[in-house]
Every structure is written in structure tokens, then in C-alpha cells.
Amino acid sequence: MNIDRSDGLGVLGVVKANNVVECLRSIAAATDQTFVEASTSVGRIDWASADLVVLDADAARECAARLPRRDRVVLVCDGAPTLADWQSATVVGADRVLGIPDDEATLVAAFGERRTRSSADGAVVAVVGGCGGAGASSLAAAIAMESARLSAEASARAAGDESRARWTLLVDADPLGGGLDVLLGIEGKHGLRWPGLAVEGGRVFADALRAALPSHGKGLSVLACGRGSGEPSGPAPAAATAVVESGRSAGGVVVCDVPRNLTAVGESLLDGADLVVVVLPATVRGGLAAERVLARISERNPNLGIVIRGPAPGGLRSGDLAESLQVPLLASMRPEPRIDTMLEHGGLDLGRRSPLAVGARAVLDVLTARPHRGRRPA
């Protein structure tokens, strides 16, 4: 299904009772409002972009566990609301609890309203490897680098001041990886890593975070895992969520490198992502491994696509592989020349026409279509 969401998603409904669903459809038709019916696996981008969200009690509890609070959420039930309905509404932060058919007129009024949106909201993309050695960390770093470069150029054109560019934050969520600061060649820079970050009260202030983190060029901050021979030094789920929400609320682009063996941290980052990108090589074995990864991710966030990295030693075409996996193809990349040498001597350094940079811009093109267009059609 391909829905034009340039003016918002419309009304998002997650309701099981058939008579209530029929009522919602009738109200949507009467108010000339788009009505999108969804399962409980609501993606972050749909949740954020809907003018109105209508939930039943079960969906309210499920959404409250995975998604941030938002305004204009209504809980509906078949008949008079019960104590359990009110409790579920409190958990999800619903504005109202309405029983059908008695409160139908109130629901009609809610459908007819339009939501006032904030233009300061940022965006989050999570990058996951579809198999071992797929190159997810390199693509995550490239997306962050291109985001910072494009933001600086846009700011310079608009105001002649690159310092006012949109902030980009690269988050390392893989404590068993080599470290994104090493990949970018900034491991010698002073600044905060995950072991030194203390999250109090579930909040991180964006200005303080930006000032504390090492940077890569202008507008790109990096929060990397710690290194050493002891226990892996990565984030806790609450800390990772707080950091990502800090970057998003500051209007920034947050790029998360998420390990494919999904931990609690990885799952929390996937739940909060506007777009999940799975990277895989153009091989049959890579496709088979990615199929399992994609199945797990889609259970948590349906807003996903794949990036396929060459070469294709067996001649497997990217379009055929994407069709077999039934996932949107975001980009097909040629091999990055001399990348191993590059990483051993100073870190990732991409020209504008490098395959990684081109693939990164393709992902950013999809990401910047939000917050009001929703996911790409599968």
C-alpha cells in the first residue's frame, strides 16, 4: 500500500473489536480523514506522524512499552469504559477514553481536528548487519559523515554560517566491535565514551552531551564504546534511549550502529528508530542470513529497508535479492576501493562520489522524507 503522507498520516487505528473498527471507518469517511488500520507492531514513524492515534486497551499497553509518549491519543472500547481501560489509558498517556457507541460524537470531533506539529523534531536511523562482516559499522559512519556534510553545506548556503548546521550524532551500540571512534580515526581525541556517561533521571541534555563528546569534523559527534581487556563497555538500554531521544529532541540526525545479535540495548534502539537499515553482501549466503535478521527486526519495527553491498561474485542482482527478501531496496553499492588500507591509516575518509557516500545519501534521502510521509511501501 502506498499512502501519500506529506500532510501527515491521518488517523492511525489499532483496534481489534470489529464493531468499533467499522465505526472508525464510518467516522473517517464522514470527516474525509485518512484512516490507516495497523497491527500492534506500530512503527515509530507512523506513531509520530499520525494526526490522531486510536487504540484499544491491549494496543495501548503494547505501544506504551515500545514507543514514546505523544499527544492526541484516544483509547476506545466496545461499550462503557472499565477500570482496566482507564488504567491502560494512563499507561499510554491517552487524552480521552471513549466508549462506542455512546461517545461516537466526541470521536467524530476528534477525527475532524488537525494536529499542530513541531518542526524541531529530529530523526533516528539504526544500521544493522544482515550477516557477519556486512559492513554495517562503515555504512553507519558514512551516513553520519554525509549527514554532517550535507547539513553544513545547506546551512552555509542559507545563512553563510556552517556553525549553525544541524547536529549529527553517531552512536556506537556494539561493545564487541572495534569502536566507531577508531573507524573514524579519532580514537586519540579527548571526550566522553559510554563508560563515562552517567544518565540521571532518564535524561541527557543535548548541549552538554554535544560539548562532552569527541567530534569528527564540523557537526558530527561520536559516542563510542569503551575499550580494554575487561568486560565490554557499552550502553545500558535506558542510557541508550536517553541519548537517542536527546539528539532527536534537539533536532539532530542520530545514527546508531546496532549489533545483529539483538541485545536489550539493540532492541530499544530499533524500537525508537524512524528507519532501520539492514546491510548485506550480494551473495546467496548473505541473503539467507539476512532473512532471519529481517524477520526479527520486522517484529519490532516495520520501517526498514536494505542496502546491498557488492561485489556479486555469483552475478546475483540487487533487485532480485530484494524481491526475494520482500524488503525495499534503499541502495545498491559498489565495493569501496582501498577501504581496508584507509581504515588502517587514519580512518574512514570518503569522497563525495565514493560508493559508501553515495549509499549513505540514498539512505538519508529516505530518512528526510519523514516525519510526515511514513515508511516506504514494501
C-alpha positions as CSV (number, residue, x, y, z in Angstrom):
1,M,0.0,0.0,0.0
2,N,1.4,3.4,-1.0
3,I,0.0,6.3,1.1
4,D,0.8,9.9,0.5
5,R,1.7,11.2,3.9
6,S,3.1,14.6,3.0
7,D,0.4,16.2,5.2
8,G,0.5,13.6,7.9
9,L,-0.6,10.0,8.2
10,G,-4.1,10.9,9.2
11,V,-5.8,8.7,11.8
12,L,-3.9,5.6,12.9
13,G,-6.1,2.9,14.4
14,V,-5.0,-0.2,16.4
15,V,-8.3,-1.8,17.5
16,K,-9.5,-5.4,17.4
17,A,-13.2,-5.2,18.1
18,N,-15.0,-5.4,14.7
19,N,-17.9,-3.2,15.5
20,V,-15.5,-0.5,16.8
21,V,-13.4,-0.7,13.7
22,E,-16.5,-0.4,11.5
23,C,-17.5,2.7,13.5
24,L,-14.0,4.2,13.0
25,R,-14.2,3.6,9.2
26,S,-17.6,5.3,9.1
27,I,-16.3,8.3,11.0
28,A,-13.2,8.6,8.8
29,A,-15.4,8.6,5.7
30,A,-17.8,11.2,7.2
31,T,-14.9,13.5,8.2
32,D,-12.9,13.0,5.0
33,Q,-10.0,11.7,7.1
34,T,-7.4,9.1,6.1
35,F,-7.8,6.1,8.3
36,V,-4.9,3.6,8.5
37,E,-5.5,0.3,10.3
38,A,-2.4,-1.3,11.8
39,S,-1.4,-4.2,13.9
40,T,0.2,-3.7,17.3
41,S,3.6,-3.6,15.7
42,V,3.3,0.1,15.1
43,G,6.5,1.7,13.8
44,R,8.0,4.9,15.3
45,I,7.5,6.9,12.1
46,D,3.8,6.1,11.8
47,W,3.3,6.7,15.6
48,A,4.9,10.1,15.4
49,S,3.3,11.3,12.1
50,A,-0.3,10.4,12.7
51,D,-2.7,13.3,13.3
52,L,-4.6,11.1,15.8
53,V,-4.0,7.6,17.3
54,V,-6.9,5.5,18.3
55,L,-6.1,2.4,20.4
56,D,-7.9,-0.3,22.4
57,A,-6.6,-1.3,25.8
58,D,-4.3,-4.1,24.5
59,A,-2.7,-1.9,21.9
60,A,-2.3,0.9,24.4
61,R,-0.2,-1.3,26.7
62,E,1.9,-2.6,23.9
63,C,2.6,0.8,22.4
64,A,3.4,2.3,25.8
65,A,6.1,-0.4,26.3
66,R,7.9,0.4,23.0
67,L,7.1,4.0,21.9
68,P,7.5,7.5,23.5
69,R,4.5,9.5,24.7
70,R,2.8,11.7,22.2
71,D,-0.3,14.0,22.1
72,R,-3.7,13.2,20.6
73,V,-4.1,9.6,21.6
74,V,-7.6,8.3,22.3
75,L,-8.5,4.9,23.8
76,V,-11.7,3.4,22.5
77,C,-13.6,0.4,23.8
78,D,-16.7,-1.5,23.0
79,G,-19.3,-0.3,25.4
80,A,-18.7,1.6,28.7
81,P,-15.1,2.0,29.7
82,T,-13.9,-0.3,32.5
83,L,-11.2,0.3,35.2
84,A,-8.8,-1.7,33.0
85,D,-9.5,0.6,30.1
86,W,-8.7,3.7,32.2
87,Q,-5.5,2.1,33.6
88,S,-4.3,1.3,30.0
89,A,-5.1,4.9,29.0
90,T,-3.0,6.2,31.9
91,V,0.0,4.0,30.9
92,V,0.0,5.2,27.3
93,G,-0.9,8.8,28.1
94,A,-4.2,8.9,26.2
95,D,-6.1,12.2,26.2
96,R,-9.5,10.6,26.4
97,V,-11.3,7.2,27.0
98,L,-14.3,6.8,24.8
99,G,-16.9,4.1,24.7
100,I,-18.7,3.1,21.4
101,P,-21.5,3.9,20.6
102,D,-22.2,6.3,23.4
103,D,-19.2,8.6,22.7
104,E,-19.3,8.5,19.0
105,A,-20.0,12.2,18.6
106,T,-16.9,13.0,20.7
107,L,-14.8,10.7,18.4
108,V,-16.2,12.5,15.3
109,A,-14.9,15.8,16.7
110,A,-11.5,14.3,17.4
111,F,-11.3,12.9,13.8
112,G,-12.0,16.4,12.5
113,E,-9.2,18.1,14.3
114,R,-5.7,18.6,12.9
115,R,-2.5,18.2,14.9
116,T,-0.1,21.1,15.4
117,R,3.4,19.7,14.6
118,S,6.9,20.7,15.7
119,S,9.5,21.3,13.0
120,A,12.3,20.8,15.5
121,D,11.9,17.0,15.8
122,G,15.0,15.1,14.7
123,A,15.4,11.7,13.1
124,V,16.9,8.4,14.0
125,V,18.3,5.7,11.8
126,A,19.6,2.3,13.0
127,V,22.0,0.3,10.9
128,V,22.3,-3.5,11.4
129,G,24.4,-6.1,9.6
130,G,22.4,-8.8,7.9
131,C,25.3,-11.2,8.4
132,G,28.8,-11.1,9.8
133,G,31.2,-8.7,8.0
134,A,28.4,-7.0,6.1
135,G,29.9,-3.5,6.7
136,A,27.2,-2.1,9.0
137,S,29.6,0.0,11.0
138,S,31.2,1.5,7.9
139,L,27.8,2.4,6.5
140,A,26.6,3.9,9.8
141,A,29.7,6.0,9.9
142,A,29.3,7.1,6.3
143,I,25.6,8.0,6.9
144,A,26.7,10.2,9.8
145,M,29.5,11.8,7.9
146,E,27.3,12.6,4.9
147,S,24.6,13.9,7.2
148,A,27.1,16.3,8.8
149,R,28.5,17.4,5.4
150,L,25.1,18.0,3.8
151,S,23.8,19.9,6.9
152,A,26.9,22.1,6.9
153,E,26.5,22.8,3.2
154,A,22.8,23.6,3.5
155,S,23.5,25.9,6.4
156,A,26.3,27.7,4.6
157,R,24.0,28.3,1.6
158,A,21.1,29.5,3.7
159,A,22.9,31.7,6.3
160,G,26.5,31.7,5.3
161,D,27.4,30.1,8.7
162,E,28.3,26.4,8.9
163,S,28.3,26.5,12.7
164,R,24.5,26.6,12.6
165,A,24.3,23.3,10.8
166,R,22.0,20.5,12.1
167,W,23.8,18.3,14.6
168,T,24.6,14.7,13.7
169,L,25.2,12.2,16.5
170,L,26.8,8.8,15.7
171,V,26.0,6.2,18.5
172,D,28.1,3.0,18.9
173,A,25.9,0.3,20.4
174,D,28.2,-2.6,19.7
175,P,30.6,-3.1,22.6
176,L,32.2,-6.1,20.9
177,G,33.1,-4.1,17.8
178,G,36.3,-2.2,17.2
179,G,34.9,1.2,18.2
180,L,33.4,3.8,15.9
181,D,36.0,6.3,17.1
182,V,38.7,4.0,15.8
183,L,36.9,3.5,12.5
184,L,36.8,7.3,12.1
185,G,40.4,7.8,13.2
186,I,39.5,9.9,16.3
187,E,40.4,7.4,19.0
188,G,43.1,9.8,20.3
189,K,40.7,12.7,20.8
190,H,39.6,13.6,24.3
191,G,35.9,13.2,25.1
192,L,33.3,11.1,26.6
193,R,32.8,7.4,25.8
194,W,30.0,5.2,27.1
195,P,31.7,4.1,30.4
196,G,32.0,7.8,31.4
197,L,28.3,8.7,30.7
198,A,26.1,9.0,33.7
199,V,22.4,9.3,33.0
200,E,20.4,10.7,35.8
201,G,16.6,10.7,35.9
202,G,16.5,9.2,32.4
203,R,17.5,12.4,30.8
204,V,20.5,13.7,28.9
205,F,20.8,17.4,27.9
206,A,21.8,17.8,24.3
207,D,24.0,20.8,24.7
208,A,26.0,19.2,27.5
209,L,26.3,15.9,25.6
210,R,27.5,17.6,22.4
211,A,30.1,19.6,24.4
212,A,31.4,16.4,26.1
213,L,31.7,14.1,23.0
214,P,34.7,13.9,20.6
215,S,33.9,15.3,17.2
216,H,34.7,14.3,13.6
217,G,34.9,17.5,11.6
218,K,32.1,20.0,11.9
219,G,28.7,19.0,13.2
220,L,29.4,15.3,13.9
221,S,29.7,14.0,17.4
222,V,30.6,10.4,18.2
223,L,29.6,8.3,21.3
224,A,31.8,5.2,21.2
225,C,32.1,2.2,23.4
226,G,35.0,1.8,25.8
227,R,37.9,-0.4,25.1
228,G,40.1,-2.7,27.3
229,S,40.5,-6.3,28.3
230,G,37.7,-6.3,30.9
231,E,34.0,-6.6,30.4
232,P,32.6,-4.9,27.3
233,S,31.8,-1.3,27.9
234,G,28.7,-0.4,26.1
235,P,25.5,1.4,27.0
236,A,22.6,0.2,29.1
237,P,19.1,0.3,27.5
238,A,17.9,3.3,29.5
239,A,21.1,5.3,28.8
240,A,20.9,4.5,25.0
241,T,17.3,5.6,24.8
242,A,18.1,8.8,26.7
243,V,21.0,9.7,24.4
244,V,19.0,9.0,21.3
245,E,16.0,11.0,22.5
246,S,18.3,13.8,23.4
247,G,19.7,14.0,19.9
248,R,16.2,13.7,18.4
249,S,14.7,16.4,20.6
250,A,17.5,18.7,19.7
251,G,16.5,18.4,16.0
252,G,19.5,16.3,15.1
253,V,20.1,13.2,13.0
254,V,21.0,10.3,15.2
255,V,22.7,7.3,13.5
256,C,23.0,4.1,15.6
257,D,25.3,1.2,14.8
258,V,23.3,-1.8,16.2
259,P,24.8,-5.3,16.6
260,R,22.8,-8.0,14.7
261,N,22.7,-10.3,17.8
262,L,20.0,-8.2,19.3
263,T,20.5,-7.4,22.9
264,A,18.2,-5.3,25.1
265,V,20.1,-2.2,24.0
266,G,19.7,-3.1,20.3
267,E,16.0,-3.8,20.7
268,S,15.4,-0.5,22.4
269,L,17.2,1.4,19.6
270,L,15.3,-0.5,16.9
271,D,12.0,0.4,18.7
272,G,12.9,4.1,18.6
273,A,14.2,4.3,15.1
274,D,12.5,6.1,12.3
275,L,14.3,3.9,9.8
276,V,16.1,0.6,10.2
277,V,18.8,-0.2,7.5
278,V,20.0,-3.8,7.1
279,V,23.3,-4.1,5.2
280,L,24.1,-7.4,3.4
281,P,26.5,-8.5,0.7
282,A,25.2,-9.5,-2.8
283,T,25.5,-13.3,-2.1
284,V,23.1,-16.1,-1.6
285,R,24.6,-16.9,1.8
286,G,24.3,-13.3,2.9
287,G,20.7,-13.2,1.8
288,L,19.8,-16.3,3.7
289,A,21.4,-14.9,6.9
290,A,19.7,-11.5,6.4
291,E,16.3,-13.2,6.0
292,R,16.5,-14.3,9.7
293,V,17.7,-10.9,10.8
294,L,15.0,-9.1,8.9
295,A,12.3,-11.3,10.4
296,R,13.4,-10.5,13.9
297,I,13.6,-6.7,13.2
298,S,10.3,-6.5,11.5
299,E,8.6,-7.8,14.6
300,R,9.8,-4.7,16.4
301,N,9.9,-2.1,13.7
302,P,8.3,-2.4,10.2
303,N,10.1,0.8,8.9
304,L,13.0,-1.0,7.3
305,G,14.9,-1.4,4.1
306,I,18.1,-3.0,2.9
307,V,21.4,-1.8,1.4
308,I,23.2,-4.4,-0.7
309,R,27.0,-4.2,-1.0
310,G,28.9,-5.5,-3.9
311,P,30.7,-7.3,-5.3
312,A,28.3,-10.0,-6.5
313,P,30.7,-13.0,-7.2
314,G,27.8,-15.1,-8.4
315,G,26.2,-12.4,-10.5
316,L,23.2,-12.0,-8.1
317,R,21.4,-8.8,-8.9
318,S,20.4,-6.5,-6.0
319,G,16.8,-6.1,-7.3
320,D,16.3,-9.9,-7.4
321,L,17.7,-10.3,-3.9
322,A,15.5,-7.5,-2.5
323,E,12.5,-9.0,-4.2
324,S,13.2,-12.4,-2.7
325,L,13.5,-10.9,0.8
326,Q,10.4,-8.7,0.2
327,V,12.0,-5.7,1.7
328,P,12.5,-2.3,0.0
329,L,16.0,-1.8,-1.6
330,L,17.4,1.6,-0.4
331,A,20.7,1.4,-2.2
332,S,23.0,-0.9,-4.1
333,M,26.7,-0.1,-3.6
334,R,29.8,-0.9,-5.5
335,P,32.7,-2.1,-3.4
336,E,34.5,0.7,-1.6
337,P,38.1,0.8,-3.1
338,R,41.0,0.6,-0.7
339,I,38.8,0.6,2.4
340,D,41.0,-1.7,4.4
341,T,44.0,0.4,3.8
342,M,42.0,3.6,4.5
343,L,40.9,2.3,7.9
344,E,44.4,1.2,8.9
345,H,45.8,4.7,8.0
346,G,43.8,7.4,9.6
347,G,40.2,6.2,9.5
348,L,37.3,6.5,7.1
349,D,37.8,9.3,4.5
350,L,35.2,9.4,1.8
351,G,35.0,11.4,-1.3
352,R,31.6,12.7,-2.5
353,R,31.4,10.1,-5.2
354,S,32.7,7.1,-3.2
355,P,30.3,4.1,-3.1
356,L,29.8,4.4,0.6
357,A,29.0,8.2,0.4
358,V,26.5,7.6,-2.4
359,G,24.8,4.8,-0.5
360,A,24.7,6.9,2.6
361,R,23.0,9.8,0.7
362,A,20.4,7.3,-0.6
363,V,19.5,6.3,3.0
364,L,19.4,10.0,4.1
365,D,17.0,10.7,1.2
366,V,14.6,8.2,2.7
367,L,15.1,9.4,6.2
368,T,14.5,13.1,5.3
369,A,11.1,12.2,3.8
370,R,9.8,11.8,7.3
371,P,8.3,12.8,9.7
372,H,5.1,13.1,7.6
373,R,5.4,10.5,4.8
374,G,5.9,7.3,6.7
375,R,7.7,4.2,5.6
376,R,8.4,3.2,2.0
377,P,6.0,0.8,0.6
378,A,7.1,-2.8,0.7
